[in-house]
């Protein structure tokens, strides 16, 4: 389960340079199957960290996002009528007044 198609499932790195060369050696392990999964050990202390998207690695498979749609042309007014774009006149009407209200003013 920890083996992946093209190599080991974990990459081990030892700092500052070799396994147990000094009492200050730190071991860092990185998962090759789950990108973002790390474990580090220093003496008898260790920590596990996962900062990823919850998707297993697809090593060997290429990721190709879908092609973006072409850019649409800007809207242009129809030139058939020759006027182009004109604003219409505002259509306003006077409010209807009751006959009784005219006498009061």
ABEGO torsion letter per residue (X at the ends): XABBAAEBABBBBBOAGBBGABAABBBBBBBAABBGBBBBBBEABBBBBBBBAGBBBBBGBBBBBBBBBBBBBBBBBBAAAGAEBBBBBBBBBBBBBBAAAAAAX
